[in-house]
Amino acid sequence: MTDVSVVIVNYGTADLVIEGVASILAAHQGGRSVDVHVVDNGSPGDDAERLSAAAAELGWGDRVRLYLERENHGFGRGNNVVLHALSASGVPPRYVFLLNPDARLGNEAVDILASFLDDHADAIAAGPALLRPDGAAVSAAFRFPDAGSEFVGTAANKVVSRMFPRKAVALPPETGQQPVDWITGAAFMVRFAALEQVGFFDPDFFLYFEETELMWRLNRSGRAVWHVPEAHVVHIAGAATGMKGGQHVRRIKPGYWYDSWRLYHVKTRGTGAARLAAMLHVAGSTINLGFNGLRGKPSSVPDRFFPDFWRHVLQPLFLGDPLLARPDGQNVKARSA
């Protein structure tokens, strides 16, 4: 049995993936057996060819398996390609370590996280500290979003934030080793048997919130998700998704971000709670726009927010099917949670 299988899903970031694979193969791993699975998610351009060439030129051999997909499955379903293959193999690994394509190991993170899970039977998953390339730490542990956090987060107002300090979703970068609601989707390790038991990633999500919803289900299994900052992963935030600091670099969030937002709230807390979260999200955004407008400063509310939120969130929640999903840009009926 393999100790740890590392899974990387690529879309248009082949050079970064090659760096990430190199960081894994160069690590000592504490003597553990570690293999790597790289999915090319139907990338545009020549990513598939470049990854295949790297496998041959760098001598990856049987340590790295490539999955050259013809379509972009999105993040969760891209990972599911490997997870289902590992399950079908009959000899799945003890642990899987999911690593973003724009991330690489900063130390012996795989061994540190695996050792932590070895020593803590109550832990179901563990995530590392996230570092920027300049070495600065960023938030890697979080509270689950709810209606209150939607209002506080979208209002982006210091007075409101001070009134509700426990409604901040992101925990401080200096958060120590402890159980948390969820850990960064950029890099985390989970027990394969537990992941298989909860059903892997929900395929209704195309991109965003899929790891948060997954960890909601993992938490509900009765074992804890842990933040283990002794493990380090270097992350070039936004290289793979176009998002930085929670905002899309084009100032317009893609439609599937809103779809995933709605699906997360409906699947985790129900339609009534999702409707309340949506109303408070709009209220917070309105405060954000009004307050910053009065001060003559730019707002953090995305461009086209109101029409996009209406189409992807409010219409399905109040006038249609709350579990409507558009995983590939088309209208597809989502399965129930």
C-alpha positions as a printed Julia matrix, in Angstrom:
337×3 Matrix{Float64}:
   0.0    0.0     0.0
   1.24   3.49   -0.89
   1.54   5.78    2.14
   0.64   9.03    0.38
  -0.7    9.8    -3.08
  -0.24  13.43   -4.14
  -2.88  14.77   -6.54
  -2.35  17.89   -8.68
  -4.96  19.18  -11.14
  -3.53  21.45  -13.84
  -5.22  23.99  -16.07
  -2.82  26.2   -17.99
  -0.02  26.22  -15.41
   2.27  23.44  -16.66
   5.53  25.16  -15.64
   4.32  25.6   -12.07
   3.11  21.99  -11.93
   6.55  20.78  -13.03
   8.07  22.82  -10.17
   5.56  21.36   -7.73
   6.27  17.8    -8.82
  10.01  18.45   -8.51
   9.53  19.66   -4.92
   7.72  16.42   -4.05
  10.21  14.11   -5.72
  13.14  15.92   -4.06
  11.7   15.56   -0.54
  12.82  12.73    1.74
   9.23  12.06    2.89
  10.5   10.39    6.07
  11.04   7.19    4.13
   7.36   6.97    3.18
   6.2    5.61   -0.16
   4.8    8.57   -2.11
   3.47   8.71   -5.64
   2.18  11.66   -7.66
  -0.89  11.91   -9.9
  -1.14  14.86  -12.29
  -4.38  15.61  -14.12
  -4.26  17.94  -17.08
  -7.8   19.3   -17.08
  -8.17  19.85  -20.81
  -5.78  22.82  -20.69
  -5.65  25.18  -23.66
  -2.36  25.31  -25.53
   0.32  22.67  -25.19
   0.21  21.89  -21.47
  -0.46  18.18  -22.01
   2.51  17.91  -24.34
   4.77  19.83  -21.97
   3.83  17.64  -19.02
   4.43  14.51  -21.09
   7.8   15.85  -22.2
   8.74  16.66  -18.61
   7.84  13.12  -17.55
  10.27  11.75  -20.14
  13.05  14.33  -19.86
  13.1   14.53  -16.06
  12.78  10.8   -15.52
   9.55  10.84  -13.56
   8.98   7.18  -14.42
   6.41   5.27  -12.41
   6.63   7.81   -9.57
   4.3   10.15  -11.48
   1.16   9.2   -13.37
  -0.38  11.56  -15.91
  -4.09  11.81  -16.67
  -4.53  13.77  -19.9
  -8.19  14.74  -19.91
  -9.91  16.21  -22.95
 -12.22  18.54  -21.0
 -11.98  20.92  -18.08
 -13.79  19.11  -15.28
 -13.25  21.87  -12.75
 -11.28  21.44   -9.53
 -13.33  18.92   -7.56
 -14.25  16.66  -10.45
 -10.67  16.88  -11.71
  -9.47  15.52   -8.37
 -12.23  12.92   -8.49
 -10.7   11.49  -11.68
  -7.73  10.35   -9.59
  -9.67   9.55   -6.42
 -12.01   7.2    -8.26
  -9.04   5.54  -10.0
  -7.3    5.01   -6.65
 -10.49   3.56   -5.19
 -10.92   1.19   -8.14
  -7.31   0.01   -7.88
  -8.15  -2.13   -4.87
  -5.04  -0.9    -3.03
  -5.68   2.79   -2.33
  -3.19   4.86   -0.32
  -3.5    5.57    3.4
  -3.52   9.31    2.72
  -4.01  11.65   -0.2
  -2.37  15.06   -0.36
  -4.19  17.49   -2.64
  -1.87  20.2    -3.95
  -2.76  23.19   -6.1
  -0.93  23.47   -9.43
   0.49  26.84   -8.33
   1.95  25.45   -5.11
   5.08  23.58   -4.05
   6.46  22.11   -0.85
   8.28  24.57    1.4
   9.69  21.86    3.69
   9.0   18.19    4.39
   5.31  19.04    4.49
   4.09  15.65    3.26
   5.94  13.79    6.02
   4.95  16.34    8.68
   1.25  16.09    7.84
   1.32  12.3     7.49
   3.13  11.99   10.83
   0.52  14.21   12.44
  -2.31  12.01   11.14
  -0.4    8.92   12.25
  -0.24  10.32   15.78
  -3.77  11.75   16.01
  -6.46   9.16   15.42
  -9.13  11.82   16.0
  -7.88  13.88   13.02
  -9.43  13.25    9.62
  -7.48  15.86    7.64
  -4.56  18.25    8.15
  -3.43  21.36    6.32
  -0.13  23.29    6.31
   0.82  26.91    6.7
   0.68  28.76    3.38
   3.56  31.02    2.42
   3.88  33.49   -0.41
   7.02  33.19   -2.53
   8.55  36.03   -0.43
   8.07  33.92    2.7
   5.15  35.88    4.19
   2.42  33.72    5.73
  -1.19  34.02    4.58
  -4.39  32.65    6.08
  -4.69  28.89    5.68
  -7.36  28.03    8.27
 -10.96  29.2     8.31
 -14.4   29.26    9.9
 -17.33  27.98    7.88
 -19.16  30.82    6.11
 -22.69  31.53    7.3
 -25.24  34.33    6.96
 -23.5   36.53    9.53
 -20.09  36.16    7.96
 -21.55  37.05    4.56
 -22.76  40.38    5.94
 -19.51  41.17    7.75
 -17.32  40.07    4.85
 -19.14  41.95    2.12
 -19.63  45.12    4.17
 -15.82  45.26    4.55
 -16.27  47.9     7.22
 -13.99  48.16   10.26
 -16.84  49.13   12.59
 -18.95  46.14   11.51
 -15.95  43.8    11.73
 -15.17  44.95   15.29
 -18.8   44.36   16.3
 -18.7   40.74   15.08
 -15.08  39.55   15.43
 -16.0   35.86   15.31
 -17.71  36.27   11.96
 -14.43  36.66   10.08
 -14.07  33.55    7.89
 -10.26  33.64    7.6
  -8.27  32.97   10.77
  -5.02  34.93   11.23
  -1.93  33.65    9.38
  -0.21  33.1    12.74
  -2.89  30.64   13.91
  -1.23  27.77   15.76
  -1.75  24.02   15.59
  -5.41  23.38   16.38
  -8.65  21.91   15.05
 -10.51  24.32   12.74
 -13.64  24.29   10.59
 -11.74  23.97    7.32
  -8.27  24.31    5.88
  -6.94  25.73    2.67
  -7.87  23.87   -0.49
  -4.46  24.82   -1.91
  -2.83  21.98    0.04
  -4.28  19.5     2.49
  -3.92  15.85    3.47
  -6.84  13.58    4.26
  -7.32   9.93    5.17
  -8.31   8.16    1.96
 -10.76   5.79    3.64
 -12.58   8.73    5.23
 -12.62  10.64    1.96
 -14.04   7.61    0.18
 -16.68   7.22    2.88
 -18.05  10.75    2.4
 -18.07  10.39   -1.39
 -15.1   12.5    -2.56
 -15.8   15.97   -4.01
 -19.37  16.9    -4.86
 -19.44  16.99   -8.7
 -22.04  19.76   -8.74
 -19.29  22.31   -7.99
 -17.21  23.47  -10.94
 -14.82  25.76   -9.09
 -14.8   27.49   -5.66
 -16.36  26.31   -2.37
 -15.92  22.65   -3.28
 -13.25  22.09   -0.65
 -15.27  24.0     1.96
 -18.33  21.84    1.33
 -16.17  18.7     1.39
 -14.72  19.65    4.77
 -18.21  20.34    6.07
 -18.98  16.68    5.36
 -15.65  15.53    6.81
 -16.32  17.49   10.01
 -19.76  15.96   10.32
 -18.2   12.47   10.3
 -17.1   13.07   13.89
 -13.35  13.58   13.45
 -11.55  16.9    13.37
  -9.86  18.89   10.6
  -6.55  20.32   11.85
  -4.33  23.24   10.94
  -0.68  22.11   11.26
   1.51  25.17   10.58
   4.76  23.24   11.11
   4.23  22.01    7.53
   4.96  24.67    4.89
   3.62  25.03    1.35
   4.56  27.91   -0.94
   1.56  29.16   -2.91
   1.45  31.61   -5.8
  -2.12  32.68   -5.05
  -4.32  33.24   -8.07
  -1.98  31.82  -10.72
  -4.35  28.97  -11.5
  -7.72  30.69  -10.94
  -7.33  34.39  -11.61
  -8.38  35.18   -8.03
  -6.29  37.14   -5.52
  -7.38  37.92   -1.99
 -10.86  36.6    -2.73
 -11.37  38.97   -5.67
 -11.13  38.17   -9.35
  -8.33  40.12  -10.99
 -10.7   41.24  -13.75
 -13.03  42.72  -11.08
 -15.83  40.52  -12.47
 -16.39  37.23  -10.7
 -17.22  34.35  -13.05
 -20.77  33.02  -12.98
 -19.67  29.69  -11.56
 -18.32  31.48   -8.44
 -21.88  32.62   -7.66
 -23.32  29.2    -8.52
 -20.84  27.55   -6.14
 -21.58  30.13   -3.43
 -25.29  29.27   -3.62
 -24.71  25.51   -3.75
 -22.44  25.65   -0.7
 -24.99  27.49    1.42
 -27.93  25.33    0.31
 -26.1   22.01    0.7
 -24.61  22.8     4.11
 -27.36  24.75    5.89
 -30.5   24.43    3.77
 -32.5   26.72    1.48
 -33.86  28.96    4.24
 -30.4   29.71    5.61
 -29.08  30.22    2.07
 -31.8   32.8     1.41
 -30.88  34.67    4.58
 -27.19  34.54    3.64
 -28.02  35.9     0.19
 -30.02  38.83    1.59
 -27.25  39.7     4.04
 -24.66  39.38    1.26
 -26.62  41.97   -0.74
 -27.05  44.17    2.34
 -23.33  44.08    3.12
 -22.44  44.83   -0.49
 -24.83  47.8    -0.49
 -23.17  49.19    2.64
 -19.76  48.64    1.05
 -20.74  50.56   -2.09
 -22.5   53.38   -0.21
 -19.84  53.92    2.45
 -16.94  53.89    0.02
 -18.86  56.05   -2.43
 -19.34  58.72    0.23
 -15.61  58.6     0.98
 -14.7   58.77   -2.7
 -12.88  55.44   -2.5
 -13.21  52.34   -4.7
 -15.41  49.55   -3.41
 -14.36  45.9    -3.16
 -17.73  44.82   -4.55
 -17.15  43.02   -7.89
 -18.22  44.66  -11.12
 -21.64  43.48  -12.35
 -22.35  42.17   -8.85
 -26.08  42.91   -8.72
 -27.1   41.44  -12.11
 -24.81  38.44  -11.65
 -25.98  37.8    -8.09
 -29.58  38.09   -9.23
 -29.11  35.57  -12.05
 -26.97  32.99  -10.3
 -28.13  33.27   -6.69
 -31.41  35.12   -6.07
 -33.42  33.76   -8.99
 -32.65  30.09   -8.27
 -33.07  30.57   -4.49
 -36.37  32.45   -4.54
 -37.96  31.73   -7.93
 -36.48  28.49   -9.2
 -34.37  25.5    -8.24
 -31.93  26.25   -5.37
 -29.76  23.29   -6.43
 -29.45  24.36  -10.05
 -25.83  23.93  -11.15
 -23.99  25.07  -14.26
 -20.73  23.12  -13.89
 -19.68  23.67  -17.5
 -21.56  26.87  -18.3
 -24.79  25.04  -19.16
 -27.93  24.65  -17.09
 -27.59  21.27  -15.38
 -29.87  20.01  -12.62
 -27.77  19.37   -9.54
 -28.12  16.24   -7.45
 -29.38  16.66   -3.9
 -26.9   16.72   -1.03
